Amino acid sequence: MVKIVVLVKQVVDVSQVKFDGGKAPNFSQIPLKMSDSDKNALEAAVRLKEKAAGSEVIALSLGGAKVSESINEALAIGADRAFTIKQPNESIDARATSELLAAAIKKIGGVDLVLCGEASTDAYQSQIGPRVAELLQVPQITFVKALELQDKAVVAVRELGDKVVKMRAALPALVAIVKDANQPRLPNLMAIMGAKKKPQTSWSGAELGFPEGTFAPDKIAVQQVEIRPQVMQRRMLILKDKSVEEAAALVVEELAKKGVLHGGH
């Protein structure tokens, strides 16, 4: 039997992000959901639990007031209980997030395996897993497509370009799962109703050992300044009544003027 913690992040549904008129989107109006690869990590955890009698899957998330929606989904999919950490502020970065998650894992205690998505669908930084593993001082395996437990160790398969690598790490360990690792299950109505009866615990930063103000906005190492779309402006050049040679020469000349080509023609 093993105790598995799955890191769950609630993100905006990027499929519904629109940059109208080149302006930054209003994220407060975009629905939230569980990050895609985190759902794959949760599915992998539930499958491991089904193969190892007496095992436990715990969902752990850092977030705001609406994070309970993703936590309830995690419990419906198969997590046995859940812990949430109250997000200190909206500008929290990967370092602070990792410190809070690692502290929560230590407080849960006796964790054999930590699973997370390879990257969140909102930022794709791939930082949280490696940072948490470093803070916990446990081995980590990233870009994992398949895994199994063998004799107090995790055996994982990584697909790295045209190579397939099989690795083994003694427990406790952290494994980051890629998005196409499996097909996450859809919970039925009974599972959704049963999720409401499963235990949930919420912690503040202070309850995890961080004094008030530790993660104040002015103490966050990386600040998000702005989000803006890349505006593409196309310049149409229409050439009429020109031979192929003349048209080609004019195109090269225009590209050189714009700095696309160097040295003229």
N, C-alpha and C positions, 0 to 999 in steps of 0.2 A: 504494500500500500504506500502511496505517495501523496504529499500535499502539494498541489499545484496552484500557483498564483498566476492569473492572466491579467496583464495590464490592458485596460480598456480606455480608449480616448474617444470623447464625443467631439465631432467635428461638424462643420457646415457641409451640407450636401453640395459638393462642388459642381455637380451636374446642373444645378439650378443657379449658379453664379452667372450674372450677366453684367457686362460693362456697357451700359447704355450711354451713348454719346461720348465714349472715352472716359467716363467718370468712374471713380472707385465704387464698388457695390456697397449697398447698405446691408451688412451681414446680419443685422438684427431682424431682417425680414426674410432671411433664408432658413429653411428647416434644418434641424440638427439630426445627426444620426451617428451610429457607431462606425468608427473608421473601418474601412473594408478589410485590411489585412489583420486588424485586431479580431475581427469576427472569424477569420481563418485560424488565428491562434486559439481562440476559444473553442472552435470545433475540434482542433487537434487535442486540446486538453480533455474535452469530454470523451473523445475516442480512447484516450489513454486511460481515463477513469473506468470506462466500460470494460477494459481488458484487465484492469488490476483491481480486484475486489477490495473494498474498504478505502479506496482512494477518495480524495476530496479536491474539488475545483473551487477556487475562490477568485471572484472578480474584484479588481482594485482599480479605482479611477480617481483622477483629480479633475475637478470641474466646478461649474457654477450651479445655479439653482435648478437647471434643467437636466443635469447629469443623471438624475434618477431615472429618466426615460431610457437611457442606454443601459443603465444598471439593471432595470427591470427586464429588458430584453435579454441581457446576459444570463440572468437567473432563469428566464423561460427557456433559453437554449440548453441549459444544463449545469450552470454554476450552482453550487450548493449554498453559498452565502456570499455576501459582498461587503466591501469596505469603500467608503468614499472619503476623499480629503477635500476640505473646503478650499477653493482656489483663493489665495490671498488677494490677487488683483488680476486684471485682464492682461497686463504687460509681462507676466511671468515668462521666463525663458527656459530653454532646455536644461540648463544647469540647475536652476531652482526646482524645476519639475522633477528632475532625477533625484535630487536630494530628498524631497518630500516622499516620493515613491519608495526609495530605498529605506527611509526611516520607517515607513508604514510596514514594509515587508519584514523588517527586523522586529517590529512590535507584534506583528501577527505571530511570528516565531515558528520554528520547525519546518520552514518551507524547503521542499526538496527541489522544486523546479519552477522557474519563472518563464512564462511564455509571453511574447508580445509580437505585434506586427512588425515587419521589417521597416516600414515607414508609414506615417499617417498620411491620409489622403489630402490633408489641407496644406501641409508644409513639406513633406517628403525630405526631412532632414536626416533620418536614420540615426539619430543621436541618442534617443532615450534608452534603448536596449543596452548598447555598449556602456553608456554612462552609469546605468543602474548596476550592471555587472561589476564594473570597476569599484563602485562604492560598496558593494556587498563583498567584494574580493572573491568572486566565484568565476569559473571558466565560462566563456560564452561562445556560441556558435551562431553565426548569422547567415542570412540568405538560405534558409532551410526549407526544403520542399516536402520532406517526409522525415518522421522520427519515430523511435520506439524506445522502450525502457528495457535494459538488460543488466541484471546483476548490479544494482545500485549505480547505474550509469545510464546516460542517454546516448543513443546512437542516431546520428542525423545524416541525411543526404542533402548535399548542397549542389545546386546547378550553377556553375560559373562559366558562362559563355558556352563553349563547345565541350566543356569538361564536367564530369560528374564526380564529386568528391564525397567520400564517406568518412565521417569523423565520430570520435567517441570521447565523451567527457564524463568524469566522475560527478555524481551528485553531491552537493547542490550545484546547479548550473542554470544558466540563462540561455534561452534559444529564441531567435527572432525568425518568424515565419513569413514566407512570401505570399503574395495574394493568390496565386494559383495553386497553392498547396493542397487544397481540398474544396469541396462544395459544402459551405455551411448549411446546416439544417434549418428548416422553417418550423418554429414551435407551433404545436397545435393549441386549440383553445384551452384544453385541460392544463397544458404546461404554462400557458400565459396566466391562467387563474391561480395556479399553484405557486407562481413566482412571488405573488403578493404575500405569501405566508412564510417565505424564506427570510432568515435574519439578515438585517442590514445595519451596519455601524458607520457613523460619520465622525471623522476626526478633524480638528483644527490643527494648524501648524504648531500652536503652543502645546497641544496634547502629544505631539510627536517630538517635542524637545526643542522647538525653535522659538526663541523669545519673540514677543510682539514687535513688529517692525522689521524682522529679519529679511522679509521679501517685499519691503516697501518699493514702490516704483523707482525711486532714486538709487536703490541698491541692486537693481537688476543689471547684470553685466551687458546683456544685449537688448537694445531697445528697437522696437519696430517703428520706423519713422512714418512710413506711408505705404499704401498699396495702390498702384496705378497700372493701367493697361499700357501695353506697347502700341502706340498709334502707328499704323502703317499708311503712308501716303504714297500712292503710285502716280508717276508722271508718264502720261501717254505721249509717245512720239509717233506721229503718223507721217509716213513718207509716201508721196505720190509721184508718179511719172519719173521714177528713178530706176536706173538699171540695178542689177544685183550688186555690182561692184560699188556703185555710188552709194546705195543704201547701206551697204556693209561699212563703208568708210565713215558715213555720217553717224552710224550707231556707235562705232568705236570711238569717234571723236566726242560724242555726248557722254559716253561712259568714262572717258578720260577726264572730262571736265568735272564730273561728279566724284572723282577720286576712286572709282571702282577699278579702273585700270591706271597703271602708272607708266609714265614715259611717253604718253601720246600714242600715235600710230605710225 
